[in-house]
Structures are given as C-alpha cells and as structure tokens.
Amino acid sequence: MARKKKHKKHEEHLDESWLVPYADILTLLLALFIVLFASSSVDANKFKQMSTVFEQIFDGGTGVMDHQSPVQTDTPSDTKEAKTTNNNQTAKGALGEKEQKELTDIQRKVNQYIQTKQLTNKLGTSLTDEGLLVTIRDNVLFESGSAEVPTENREVVKEISNLLIMDPPRTIVISGHTDNIPIETQQYSSNWDLSVMRAVNFMKILLENKKLNPEWFSAKGFGEFKPVASNKTDQGRSKNRRVEILIMPRSAANQ
C-alpha cells in the first residue's frame, strides 16, 4: 500500500491587527513633539499650517510625515530685519502722527535754544517711542561728585524751564545717571544716591518757575545702570554722567 503523504503543518499566521493602533499612536506622538518644538516660536501662519495637519490626521487623511514641517527656521538676517521692522512700527505706533508732530515742534524749539547758546556739545535731543528726550551732560550743571547746581549754572536750568512751559502741560520725568566709577563720600554712599539727588536738585530749580505745575513732574535715579556709551574710556564715562528730561506724550497721562 502506498504511504499517505504527511502534510506539514503550516505555521500559525500571526495576528498583525495590533499594528494599526500602534502606528496611529506613533503618529500622534510625533505630532505632539512637533508642537512642543514649535511652541516657542510659532506665529499665526505656522499655527494655521499645524492646525491643517492635525485636522487631516484626525479625519483619517494622510499622516503627518507626508507634510512639510510647519516649523520654519529663520536665518540671522531674517531675524534682524524682522526685529528692526517691529521696533520701527512700535515707535511709530506709540507716538502717532499728531503726537509726533507736537513733540517735533517742541524739539525744534529746544534745538534752537541749544544752537543759540552754543551748547551743542553739552545738550542734545532725541525723539524716542517714549517721548522727547533732552540730555544734559553733568559738567553743564554739576561739579565732580556733587549734586548741587553751582550758582553760575542755575541760569541755564531756568532757561530750560521756560522751554517746558506747555499748554496743556505734559508729564515730565527727570532722571539722573552716573558712570561706573564707585563713589563714597559723607553725603553720597553710592552712585544711586548721587544720581537721585542730581535729578531732584535739578527738578527743584526747574520748579522755581511758577508757570510749571509740580504735579506733572517726577524724579528718579539710575546710578550707572543705564549707560549710553562705554565706561572704558573718559569720553564714554563723560556721556554717561548726565541728567535727562523726558517729555512724555499726552496719551501717557491717561494710562
């Protein structure tokens, strides 16, 4: 009798149905990592792109790996240009056309005084997004290490006070600044003390002008912590020793 051929047992077929949910989980995890990576720098356009990707994922569309990453890397030049543009827009928006014109008129009047008195090396003006800034070097007003305005310099302060008469009045902030050379005298234990008292004493002389309302004035000191030049040179330190008058926009008084 012919032997019956033995049939080899087929290997059991592995159940691979678990791969589908496993792949979905990996896709969602990858999408989560992309969101976390992009969250620090995402803007409206990038967020819209990511939203589109997630909608397609949850609606059963193509996987996230089929899309370009919504995160775009800015080159250094792009970043610098963007920051410059933002700063310009902020400054322009902060003042507004009418406010900018009014402050420019005040600046023109102050500059005319500076030129007439031949003080271009001692006083200066600049229009910032905070308002009109008038800078006065400390050697115009004060002796070294002192916060007292000498008698011969008080006339300059009084003339400056006439430039601050405005109708309606504006908020005016007087700030004192020093270089980074430490000071320790019987009167002033630090540059903080010196800068504050210079601002206060300067403001007091301004307010001897009865046409100025003290309600609109304030004084503060920054010590050496707001330099406008390097403290490594005599010239730089000279620029940092200063008193500043900030003539603020009218809108600031309502904030």
Order of alpha helices (4+ residues) and beta strands (2+ residues): alpha-alpha-alpha-beta-beta-alpha-alpha-beta-alpha-beta-alpha-beta-alpha
